[in-house]
Amino acid sequence: MALLVKLGTSVLLFAALVVAMSFVLFSCSSAAGHCSPVVPCNATTCFEYCQKNNYKNFQTSCSPGQYYPICCCWTRGAALL
């Protein structure tokens, strides 16, 4: 009987860990932001692109894409429309 209680507790703790990790991963992915091709991609054009799309509290980054540079609007929260 004690073995069943111990096993049940272990399964419950594992399930709680899986749920907690899914919340963490979901929150990170929703706060990631949005990336789109912007030509030319530099600090000014990327900032203006993010501002034009109503992002608040964002940070910009340009990275090489397959055909065109990609501007990413990294936010601490979700974007407004």
N, CA, C and O of each residue as an XYZ file, in Angstrom:
324
protein
N       0.828     -1.193      0.000
C       0.000      0.000      0.000
C       0.871      1.256      0.000
O       0.577      2.216     -0.712
N       1.935      1.252      0.791
C       2.825      2.413      0.851
C       3.505      2.646     -0.488
O       3.780      3.782     -0.873
N       3.774      1.544     -1.197
C       4.389      1.668     -2.520
C       3.440      2.344     -3.499
O       3.873      3.159     -4.313
N       2.165      2.021     -3.433
C       1.173      2.650     -4.310
C       1.035      4.140     -4.019
O       0.907      4.942     -4.944
N       1.058      4.511     -2.755
C       0.971      5.922     -2.377
C       2.203      6.669     -2.883
O       2.089      7.775     -3.410
N       3.380      6.062     -2.723
C       4.611      6.683     -3.180
C       4.617      6.826     -4.704
O       5.041      7.854     -5.232
N       4.147      5.795     -5.404
C       4.081      5.829     -6.858
C       3.075      6.877     -7.328
O       3.337      7.607     -8.284
N       1.932      6.952     -6.664
C       0.913      7.948     -7.006
C       1.429      9.362     -6.803
O       1.156     10.252     -7.609
N       2.177      9.567     -5.724
C       2.755     10.885     -5.455
C       3.770     11.255     -6.530
O       3.828     12.407     -6.959
N       4.561     10.295     -6.963
C       5.560     10.545     -8.007
C       4.882     10.921     -9.321
O       5.321     11.845    -10.006
N       3.821     10.213     -9.670
C       3.087     10.513    -10.908
C       2.456     11.903    -10.813
O       2.483     12.660    -11.784
N       1.901     12.238     -9.683
C       1.291     13.550     -9.485
C       2.329     14.666     -9.603
O       2.066     15.686    -10.241
N       3.496     14.487     -9.000
C       4.560     15.488     -9.093
C       5.069     15.628    -10.531
O       5.357     16.735    -10.986
N       5.178     14.509    -11.238
C       5.610     14.562    -12.642
C       4.586     15.311    -13.489
O       4.960     16.122    -14.335
N       3.303     15.048    -13.270
C       2.249     15.746    -14.016
C       2.274     17.244    -13.719
O       2.086     18.057    -14.623
N       2.503     17.609    -12.469
C       2.583     19.026    -12.108
C       3.785     19.688    -12.786
O       3.701     20.837    -13.218
N       4.896     18.965    -12.878
C       6.077     19.497    -13.556
C       5.806     19.715    -15.044
O       6.208     20.734    -15.605
N       5.135     18.777    -15.675
C       4.801     18.919    -17.100
C       3.889     20.123    -17.326
O       4.091     20.883    -18.273
N       2.902     20.299    -16.477
C       1.993     21.449    -16.601
C       2.756     22.757    -16.408
O       2.555     23.709    -17.162
N       3.624     22.808    -15.412
C       4.402     24.032    -15.157
C       5.311     24.353    -16.345
O       5.420     25.514    -16.741
N       5.956     23.352    -16.909
C       6.838     23.582    -18.063
C       6.037     24.060    -19.274
O       6.518     24.902    -20.031
N       4.831     23.542    -19.469
C       4.029     23.992    -20.609
C       3.627     25.454    -20.445
O       3.573     26.191    -21.429
N       3.344     25.883    -19.210
C       3.036     27.294    -18.981
C       4.242     28.174    -19.288
O       4.097     29.236    -19.893
N       5.415     27.746    -18.881
C       6.635     28.516    -19.132
C       6.907     28.618    -20.624
O       7.188     29.705    -21.130
N       6.828     27.508    -21.327
C       7.084     27.519    -22.766
C       6.043     28.332    -23.512
O       6.383     29.043    -24.458
N       4.778     28.243    -23.107
C       3.731     29.017    -23.767
C       3.943     30.508    -23.544
O       3.766     31.296    -24.473
N       4.315     30.909    -22.345
C       4.506     32.334    -22.077
C       5.698     32.880    -22.849
O       5.665     34.026    -23.296
N       6.740     32.091    -23.014
C       7.901     32.543    -23.780
C       7.561     32.697    -25.249
O       7.994     33.658    -25.886
N       6.796     31.773    -25.794
C       6.482     31.861    -27.212
C       5.521     33.000    -27.499
O       5.603     33.607    -28.567
N       4.605     33.314    -26.577
C       3.669     34.394    -26.835
C       4.342     35.753    -26.687
O       3.863     36.734    -27.258
N       5.416     35.836    -25.953
C       6.109     37.102    -25.775
C       7.202     37.316    -26.811
O       7.893     38.334    -26.783
N       7.360     36.377    -27.714
C       8.459     36.453    -28.665
C       8.339     37.625    -29.620
O       9.328     38.316    -29.863
N       7.181     37.864    -30.158
C       7.019     38.961    -31.082
C       6.761     38.479    -32.488
O       6.279     37.368    -32.705
N       7.089     39.330    -33.437
C       6.758     39.073    -34.827
C       7.953     39.411    -35.700
O       8.636     40.406    -35.454
N       8.215     38.603    -36.710
C       9.315     38.849    -37.640
C       8.787     38.911    -39.065
O       7.933     38.115    -39.456
N       9.298     39.858    -39.831
C       8.906     40.013    -41.231
C      10.083     40.536    -42.034
O      10.964     41.199    -41.486
N      10.106     40.242    -43.341
C      11.166     40.799    -44.197
C      11.029     42.319    -44.308
O       9.937     42.827    -44.565
N      12.111     43.030    -44.121
C      12.147     44.486    -44.284
C      13.430     44.817    -45.036
O      14.521     44.432    -44.614
N      13.300     45.526    -46.142
C      14.475     45.879    -46.955
C      14.573     47.389    -47.021
O      13.577     48.013    -47.388
N      15.658     48.016    -46.707
C      16.823     47.472    -46.015
C      16.519     47.342    -44.532
O      15.780     48.153    -43.973
N      17.074     46.347    -43.907
C      16.853     46.142    -42.468
C      18.024     46.751    -41.702
O      19.154     46.267    -41.776
N      17.733     47.810    -40.972
C      18.714     48.422    -40.077
C      17.964     48.916    -38.848
O      16.754     48.720    -38.740
N      18.652     49.536    -37.949
C      18.030     49.962    -36.687
C      16.858     50.912    -36.920
O      15.839     50.815    -36.236
N      16.991     51.824    -37.874
C      15.944     52.815    -38.126
C      14.730     52.196    -38.790
O      13.608     52.383    -38.319
N      14.933     51.456    -39.881
C      13.784     50.896    -40.608
C      13.052     49.836    -39.783
O      11.826     49.740    -39.845
N      13.784     49.056    -39.027
C      13.156     48.035    -38.197
C      12.353     48.689    -37.070
O      11.242     48.253    -36.769
N      12.909     49.730    -36.447
C      12.191     50.455    -35.397
C      10.897     51.050    -35.946
O       9.844     50.941    -35.318
N      10.977     51.679    -37.120
C       9.786     52.283    -37.723
C       8.743     51.228    -38.091
O       7.543     51.461    -37.946
N       9.198     50.074    -38.565
C       8.272     48.986    -38.901
C       7.507     48.524    -37.660
O       6.289     48.358    -37.708
N       8.214     48.318    -36.561
C       7.573     47.858    -35.327
C       6.628     48.918    -34.767
O       5.538     48.605    -34.289
N       7.057     50.159    -34.831
C       6.230     51.253    -34.343
C       4.967     51.386    -35.189
O       3.883     51.615    -34.654
N       5.101     51.242    -36.512
C       3.971     51.340    -37.429
C       2.944     50.244    -37.153
O       1.747     50.451    -37.356
N       3.402     49.082    -36.693
C       2.511     47.967    -36.410
C       2.033     47.945    -34.960
O       1.551     46.921    -34.475
N       2.168     49.073    -34.273
C       1.614     49.292    -32.926
C       2.180     48.380    -31.845
O       1.456     47.990    -30.929
N       3.459     48.036    -31.934
C       4.095     47.295    -30.852
C       4.484     48.276    -29.755
O       4.919     49.393    -30.036
N       4.327     47.858    -28.522
C       4.699     48.680    -27.360
C       5.807     47.963    -26.598
O       5.820     46.734    -26.526
N       6.729     48.723    -26.032
C       7.853     48.168    -25.260
C       8.592     47.089    -26.050
O       8.773     45.973    -25.563
N       9.011     47.419    -27.249
C       9.657     46.434    -28.111
C      11.142     46.694    -28.257
O      11.633     47.798    -28.022
N      11.844     45.636    -28.656
C      13.241     45.728    -29.044
C      13.334     45.154    -30.448
O      12.627     44.204    -30.785
N      14.193     45.721    -31.252
C      14.297     45.284    -32.640
C      15.588     44.501    -32.866
O      16.577     44.663    -32.153
N      15.537     43.656    -33.877
C      16.746     42.974    -34.321
C      16.593     42.609    -35.790
O      15.508     42.236    -36.238
N      17.673     42.718    -36.525
C      17.700     42.325    -37.930
C      18.542     41.066    -38.051
O      19.605     40.954    -37.439
N      18.062     40.133    -38.838
C      18.828     38.914    -39.083
C      18.686     38.542    -40.550
O      17.700     38.908    -41.191
N      19.655     37.825    -41.084
C      19.564     37.445    -42.490
C      18.437     36.430    -42.700
O      18.261     35.512    -41.900
N      17.686     36.604    -43.771
C      16.631     35.662    -44.127
C      17.039     34.885    -45.365
O      18.169     35.005    -45.839
N      16.124     34.092    -45.882
C      16.447     33.293    -47.057
C      16.679     34.188    -48.273
O      17.646     33.999    -49.011
N      15.787     35.167    -48.482
C      15.930     36.075    -49.623
C      16.162     37.520    -49.202
O      16.920     38.241    -49.851
N      15.516     37.946    -48.121
C      15.594     39.324    -47.654
C      15.922     39.333    -46.164
O      15.649     38.352    -45.471
N      16.504     40.422    -45.658
C      16.737     40.528    -44.212
C      15.411     40.509    -43.450
O      14.386     40.956    -43.966
N      15.435     40.002    -42.249
C      14.231     39.874    -41.436
C      14.337     40.802    -40.233
O      15.335     40.798    -39.514
N      13.295     41.592    -40.028
C      13.187     42.481    -38.870
C      12.285     41.805    -37.850
O      11.176     41.387    -38.180
N      12.753     41.698    -36.615
C      11.948     41.102    -35.541
C      11.631     42.157    -34.488
O      12.500     42.914    -34.057
N      10.381     42.185    -34.091
C       9.909     43.080    -33.037
C       9.727     42.232    -31.786
O       8.689     41.591    -31.620
N      10.716     42.221    -30.911
C      10.654     41.436    -29.683
C       9.960     42.253    -28.616
O      10.363     43.378    -28.319
N       8.919     41.685    -28.042
C       8.132     42.396    -27.030
C       8.168     41.671    -25.704
O       8.475     40.480    -25.637
N       7.851     42.401    -24.648
C       7.727     41.798    -23.322
C       6.297     41.306    -23.106
O       6.018     40.616    -22.126
N       5.401     41.657    -24.011
C       3.998     41.230    -23.953
C       3.479     41.107    -25.369
O       4.245     41.173    -26.330
N       2.214     40.934    -25.491
C       1.618     40.781    -26.824
C       1.500     42.151    -27.508
O       1.439     43.189    -26.849
N       1.471     42.126    -28.811
C       1.335     43.346    -29.600
C      -0.128     43.784    -29.614
O      -1.038     42.966    -29.478
N      -0.329     45.062    -29.778
C      -1.677     45.577    -29.968
C      -2.034     45.407    -31.436
O      -1.202     45.660    -32.308
N      -3.213     44.999    -31.711
C      -3.687     44.818    -33.084
C      -2.619     45.122    -34.040
O      -2.827     45.028    -35.249
